[in-house]
Amino acid sequence: MTTNCINWGIIGAGKIASKFAADLSTVSNSNLYAIASRNLEKANLFGKEFNADIAYGSYEDLVLDAHIDAIYIATPQQFS
């Protein structure tokens, strides 16, 4: 039986995203494929720290990436 690796994307590069990325590194068959932040520099730093394959400076670019199997949204919820 062949197991497939799940390519994860994370939207947001804050504390919760860091905790998720650290935990994800302990999960077999999972790969932190992409990180997105509204700030590309922050996404690049996060990507280097957690060995993401790619960093995006826009959430939309991450969502449109066909290589991503699952997305974790790590941004705060805005209440009005």
N, C-alpha and C positions, 0 to 999 in steps of 0.2 A: 504494500500500500504506500502510495506517495503522498507526502504531506506538502502542502503549499505554504509559502511564506506570505503573510499578510503585510502589505505595504501601508503603513499608517501615515496620515498627515495630521499635523496639529495646527489649529488656528489659535493664535495668541502665543506670546513668548514670555509670560510672566511666571510667578511662583507656582501656580497650579500646573501650568504646562511643564515646568521643570520637574515637578514631582511625578507627573505622568510619564514623561520621557525617561526618567531614571528607573521607574518601575517597569516600563515597557522593555528596557534592556535586559530584564531578567526573564522575559517570556519567550519561550521557544517558538519558532516559526513566526516571529514578528520582527519587522524592520521599520525603524523610523525613517521613512522615505523623504518626507518634506515638512518644513515648518513655514508658517506664514505670519507675518507681523505687518502692521501699517508702516513700519520703519524697516527698510531692507537691511540696514546696518545691524539692527537688533536681531533680525532673523538670521543673518549670517553668523553673528556671535553665538546665538543659541544653537544653530546647526553645527558649528565647529565643536561646541562643548558636548553635544549629545550625538555626534556622528550622523547627522541627517545627510541624506544624499543631495538634497537641493533645498534652497531657501528662496522664499518669495516675499516681495514687498507689498503684496496685495492678497487679500483673502480669496478674491475671485480667481486669481491665477492658480491657487492651490486647488480649489474646487473643480476647476476645469481640467486638471491633470489626470489623464486616463490611467496612469500607472498606480494611482492611489486606490486602495480597496476599502479603507475605513478612515473616517475623520473624527478626531476628538476636538471639540470646541471648548477652548480654555479661556474664553473671555467672560468678563463679568456681565451678568444680566442687567439690563437697564430697565428700571421701573419708572413709569410716568406718573 
